[in-house]
Amino acid sequence: MAAEAFFLPAAHGQRLCIHHAAAGGRARGAVLYLHPWAEEMNKARRMAALQARALAEAGHAVLQVDLHGCGDSSDTWAEASWTGWVDDAVLAAQWLVARYPAAAQGQLWLWGLRAGALVAVQAAARLAPRCHFLFWQPASSGRVLLQQFLRLKGAAELQGDAKGVIDAARRGLAAGQVQHIAGYPLSPALAQGLEQAALTPPPEQPGHAPGRVVWLELSTRLEATLLPASTPRVDEWRAAGHAVQTQVVAGPAFWQTVEIEDAPALISASLAALSDQTEAQPRAMAEPLS
């Protein structure tokens, strides 16, 4: 079935969405894709589309959404805020829950790449159905992502002091000034929200047992292991009762490569994990994903 593009009305304008209906017409679950930020979003579009199609063919309904100021959604990056992005994720998830009974019954997956994983955990705290998570190369904290982004400004101004340029950008953001970095107008509202974001489990809601977490990272090295920053976060999720599956698969960092690249092993690993109907029981009262 062909994907359906539509605009979802939001508090400020509208959000472009692409809906992939489940093959066969009956969804076994629903998946919301939350993209990374800045140029990583554009680099990842092909991989996101390939994965969405594969999930739909396997019986999952998938919704992709361009967050506020991104892609073909309303406004520009300069007008976006972190809170607004989380609002968009909640809005899109609610659309899925209203359309698919399976999502309302605890089969809602939030699939986040890089910064999108940070958006996912904050959105999950505001959603009524229990959420499961598919993390692709998740950022352990927004502070790290923001620092990496600010370094682009320092690198671009090669004739000056890189540290001084970064410090000046931080002072500008603190003073409420938009900073232009790598072609993107970074607003204080977006920068501050990202810097405070962390990949921590959402608070447990009454009546909702913790769910599944599929944590996938990429590496071109043989016998690679999770990134050092990931291990404490994984332990934190497990301590909170979530059933966490981790795997490092072979493939390039497609969200930052010069040329658009694919990572077929990542698509296969994601599909296998979400298609596995046997859920490890994180707690005695955890419900299986069926």
Summary of the structure (lengths in Angstrom):
residues: 290
radius of gyration: 18.6
end to end distance: 23.3
largest distance: 60.3
contacts: 973
relative contact order: 0.14
helix: 39%
strand: 21%
